[in-house]
């Protein structure tokens, strides 16, 4: 997915994308959000792990994580730059 496509999708859903920069070798232990997270990896690599599976995402990959799903977040040696949006249930 391109950044333009992502921004258009988020706008169509009534959201506003915001930038997220994660440091090299970042790790956030298991947690949940009270919102649905939608994201697009712009640079680097980002791994979301949930429901017993790791989802390795690189530039151009997008994801949606439903509110309340326990997950971990990890970046690689170069960190990651994402665009993200939040949608409340």
N, C-alpha and C positions, 0 to 999 in steps of 0.2 A: 504494500500500500504506500502511496506517496503522501507527503506531508499535506499537499493540497487536497487530496481525497479525504484524508483524516479530518482536516479542519472543516471541510464541507459536511461530512457526516456528523461531526460533533455539533456544528451550528444547526443542522436540520433537526437534531434531537434537543435543541434548546440549551446546549452547553457552551462553555468557554474553555478552550484548551489552555493549559499553562505548562511552562517548561519545568523539567525535573532533571537535575544533574546529580549523579551518584558517583562517589569516589571509587577509585580502584579497589578491588577486593572488598567491596562493601558487602555486609551480610546483616539481614534483619531476621531474627528468629521468628518462629511461628506466631502469627497475630491475625486479627480480623479487622475489617473496616465496616462501618455502618452505612457505607455507600457502595455502589457498583463502580468499579474503576475500569476505565477504558484507556488504553495507552498505545503509543507507537514508538518503537525504538528508532532514534535518528542516527546514533553513533554508538559504537561499542557493542557489548553483549550483556544481556540481562536474563537471568534464569528465575522463573517463577515455579515454585514447587507446591503442588496441592493435590489432594485426592490420590496420594501415592505415586504421582508422576512428576518428573521435572520437565519443564517446557523451556528449552533454550532458545532465546530470541536474539536475532541480530538485526542490523539496520534494515528497515523496511517491513519488519514483522510487527504485527499488531496483536493486541490481546484485550479480552474483557473478563473481568473477575467479578462475579456476583457478590453483593454484600453478604457478610457473614461467613464466607468461606475461609477457613484457616489456611494460611500459606506462609512460605518463606520467600525472601528476595535475596538475590546474590548478583554481583557483577564480576566481570573478569578483571584481568590485570590492567586494562585500559579504562575501567569504569564504564559508565553509560550515560547517554543523554537521551531523554525521552520527551515526548509531548504527552500530557495526561489530561483526563477529564473525569469529573465525579458526577454521578447521578444518584440521587436519593430515591429509595424505593417508595 
